Amino acid sequence: MRVKLRAESAGLSSVTWEAGQIVLRYPSSNNGRDTRPLGDLGPGIRGGKGAYWCAFGKEPDWLPRLLEVLRLLRFT
């Protein structure tokens, strides 16, 4: 539940798992294209078109790290 609440506060449309990574996705723009190029947030967090790809999903402490990333996104 904490993940969902923080994701909503950060303006994300979804938090999913893809190819062993956690994907934090923003909603698409009105014209259907992802117009939000995102920069990397640090080690293991790669920005892409409208999403962040988190490579720490297989680590034992992934949940606290995910919650911290979501907290930081809320203030960006």
C-alpha positions in Angstrom: 0.0 0.0 0.0 2.9 2.4 0.8 4.2 1.9 -2.8 0.9 2.7 -4.3 0.4 5.8 -2.2 3.9 7.2 -2.9 3.6 6.4 -6.6 0.3 8.4 -6.8 1.9 11.3 -4.9 4.8 11.3 -7.4 2.4 11.4 -10.3 3.2 7.9 -11.6 0.7 5.9 -13.6 2.2 2.5 -12.7 4.8 0.6 -10.9 5.5 -2.8 -12.5 8.2 -5.5 -13.0 9.6 -6.0 -16.4 12.7 -8.1 -17.4 13.7 -8.3 -13.7 13.6 -4.6 -13.2 11.1 -2.3 -11.4 9.6 0.2 -13.8 8.2 3.5 -12.6 6.0 4.9 -15.4 4.5 8.3 -15.8 1.2 8.8 -17.8 1.5 9.4 -21.5 0.9 12.9 -22.8 -2.5 13.8 -24.4 -1.2 13.2 -27.9 -0.2 9.6 -27.0 3.6 10.2 -27.1 5.9 10.0 -24.1 7.3 13.5 -24.2 9.0 13.4 -20.8 12.7 12.5 -21.3 14.0 11.5 -17.9 17.6 11.5 -16.7 19.3 8.8 -14.6 18.7 9.1 -10.8 21.8 7.4 -9.7 23.3 3.9 -9.6 20.8 1.3 -10.8 18.1 3.9 -11.7 18.0 4.6 -15.4 15.7 7.2 -17.0 14.0 6.6 -20.3 11.0 7.9 -22.2 8.4 8.5 -19.5 9.7 5.9 -17.1 12.5 5.0 -14.7 14.0 1.5 -14.8 15.3 0.4 -11.4 17.8 -2.5 -11.6 17.8 -3.1 -7.8 14.6 -5.3 -7.9 16.6 -8.5 -7.3 18.4 -7.1 -4.3 17.3 -8.2 -0.8 16.6 -4.6 0.3 14.7 -3.6 -2.8 11.5 -2.4 -1.0 13.1 0.3 1.3 15.1 1.5 -1.7 12.0 1.7 -3.9 10.1 3.6 -1.2 13.0 6.1 -1.0 13.1 6.6 -4.8 9.3 7.2 -4.8 9.7 9.7 -1.9 12.4 11.6 -3.9 10.3 11.6 -7.1 7.5 13.3 -5.2 9.7 16.3 -4.7 11.1 16.6 -8.3 
